[in-house]
Amino acid sequence: MLDLTLGSLKWAAVGFVVAFVLMKLYEGSHIHDDIPRPEFKVRQSRRAALVLSCFAAVLSAGVWLLVQTLD
């Protein structure tokens, strides 16, 4: 049981980090320096990155648990 918990936490962390980095890279590639962004857009994109990264973490942990139980 401890192995399942630690494994799912490990894969949740991996899913979170990968999704967060990809969101930040995507956001960074679509920002133009000559057009200022309003503060609410910056907060909104930061919040969206965190929410989507948390969803990716839950999804990757769930897939890992599913694979472990089917093995």
BALOGU-418134 format. One record per residue (C-alpha): residue in one letter; x, y, z; residue number from 0. Coordinates in Angstrom, 3 decimals, decimal comma. Layout:
# BALOGU-418134
aa | c1 | c2 | c3 | i
A | X | Y | Z | NUM
...
//
This chain:
# BALOGU-418134
aa | c1 | c2 | c3 | i
M | 0,000 | 0,000 | 0,000 | 0
L | 2,861 | 2,352 | 0,777 | 1
D | 4,393 | 1,593 | -2,625 | 2
L | 1,163 | 2,540 | -4,386 | 3
T | 0,902 | 5,793 | -2,450 | 4
L | 4,510 | 6,802 | -3,030 | 5
G | 4,341 | 5,825 | -6,691 | 6
S | 1,191 | 7,814 | -7,315 | 7
L | 2,641 | 10,842 | -5,515 | 8
K | 5,810 | 10,559 | -7,582 | 9
W | 3,880 | 10,433 | -10,855 | 10
A | 1,598 | 13,245 | -9,717 | 11
A | 4,665 | 15,407 | -9,116 | 12
V | 6,071 | 14,495 | -12,527 | 13
G | 2,752 | 15,285 | -14,234 | 14
F | 2,470 | 18,612 | -12,427 | 15
V | 5,993 | 19,743 | -13,255 | 16
V | 5,811 | 18,713 | -16,907 | 17
A | 2,432 | 20,382 | -17,468 | 18
F | 3,474 | 23,553 | -15,617 | 19
V | 6,703 | 23,897 | -17,598 | 20
L | 4,901 | 23,322 | -20,890 | 21
M | 2,262 | 25,929 | -20,008 | 22
K | 4,932 | 28,487 | -19,100 | 23
L | 6,875 | 27,788 | -22,296 | 24
Y | 3,717 | 28,170 | -24,367 | 25
E | 2,813 | 31,395 | -22,597 | 26
G | 6,330 | 32,726 | -23,018 | 27
S | 6,340 | 32,042 | -26,725 | 28
H | 3,096 | 33,978 | -27,246 | 29
I | 3,985 | 37,149 | -25,364 | 30
H | 5,024 | 40,140 | -27,426 | 31
D | 7,131 | 42,754 | -25,704 | 32
D | 5,658 | 45,658 | -27,642 | 33
I | 2,081 | 44,940 | -26,481 | 34
P | 1,557 | 45,383 | -22,729 | 35
R | -0,655 | 42,800 | -21,036 | 36
P | -3,200 | 43,868 | -18,414 | 37
E | -2,615 | 42,611 | -14,887 | 38
F | -5,818 | 40,548 | -14,830 | 39
K | -4,602 | 38,620 | -17,898 | 40
V | -1,338 | 37,806 | -16,119 | 41
R | -3,223 | 36,587 | -13,018 | 42
Q | -5,657 | 34,625 | -15,159 | 43
S | -2,911 | 32,838 | -17,080 | 44
R | -1,045 | 32,040 | -13,835 | 45
R | -4,222 | 30,600 | -12,318 | 46
A | -4,998 | 28,603 | -15,453 | 47
A | -1,482 | 27,147 | -15,481 | 48
L | -1,847 | 26,003 | -11,870 | 49
V | -5,299 | 24,499 | -12,408 | 50
L | -4,306 | 22,637 | -15,557 | 51
S | -1,105 | 21,410 | -13,916 | 52
C | -3,083 | 20,076 | -10,958 | 53
F | -5,431 | 18,307 | -13,343 | 54
A | -2,446 | 16,774 | -15,147 | 55
A | -1,040 | 15,627 | -11,802 | 56
V | -4,278 | 13,897 | -10,821 | 57
L | -4,584 | 12,348 | -14,257 | 58
S | -1,023 | 10,992 | -14,314 | 59
A | -1,374 | 9,592 | -10,788 | 60
G | -4,661 | 7,938 | -11,759 | 61
V | -3,155 | 6,396 | -14,866 | 62
W | -0,209 | 5,100 | -12,850 | 63
L | -2,561 | 3,528 | -10,305 | 64
L | -4,626 | 1,974 | -13,079 | 65
V | -1,560 | 0,457 | -14,695 | 66
Q | -0,345 | -0,904 | -11,349 | 67
T | -3,658 | -2,553 | -10,539 | 68
L | -3,950 | -4,114 | -14,014 | 69
D | -0,466 | -5,601 | -13,792 | 70
//
